[in-house]
């Protein structure tokens, strides 16, 4: 206590000031993207200004009406992200429960394979998946993207949910089965409600990956099915970059994610910290 009273500014210098610098470092790109999207054309390529002299929303209007069909790209991204989240979360939850509660031959090998899958870059899967999708007639469809994204979201999600389930005491399920519930009823009525924060955390991870993914979306889509990252990439041409439309599209892209985090933040924090403390 005496040391703190002698040096009242020590905590400010060692804690608050570094946190402030880090916060500015993280938020400044978003701030610059926002003000760039609000600047008129004459301010975009002139002297550097940190706030537009004349705020205008022409870039947002143009983004949805003229240059690119951005609304269709948003709809495609939303469909792909939601379907990927639903499929991956359903499969991962059932698989993680099986790995956590049942002992069978090859269990450790399969879990190791799931882990090794995330050690390799997803670009290695481009050619095999492209060949498969072409033979199945799924190229340039939402289904091709959903199936492609599950190849790297399901393995990680299984590992994540398996850790949560391993920390969940089996005595709760045993008590439910003693009271007359079968395995399916125990899973639906006992395990899933307790696992809700973990499912939210895993679902956010899956949604973010599917929403922002570019490589597969560039190869497996056409004009009608392109997603937001591909639509934004088309704003970068050989003769220049449409900075106003690009930054406006970036701001609109992060809005759904921010809204999702706003409503799911409590369950997200609970899910990410589940199993962190034992004893």
URMOUR-V737386 format. One line per field, one symbol per residue. ss: DSSP state (2 for helix, 1 for strand, 0 for the rest). psi: psi as a letter, one per 20 degrees, with the letter a starting at -180 (. if undefined). Layout:
ss: ???
psi: ???
//
This chain:
ss: 022222000222222222222222222222222222220022220000000000000222222220000222222222222222222222222222222220000022222222222000022222222222222200000222222222222222222222222200002222222200002222222222222222222222222222220022222200000002222220010000102222222222222222222222222222222000000
psi: hhghhhmhjghgghfhghhggggghghghgghgghhiiqrhiihjbqpqjpphopqkhhhghhihfgqmhghhggggggggggggggghgggggghgghhiqprpjghgghhhgghhiiqqihhiggghggghghikjqkrhhhgghghihihgghhggghhhghhiopihghhhhhhiiqagghgghhggghhighhhggghgggggghhipgghhhhjrahhjqaghghhhiiorhirpnhghghghgghhighgggghghjhghgghhhipjhpq.
//
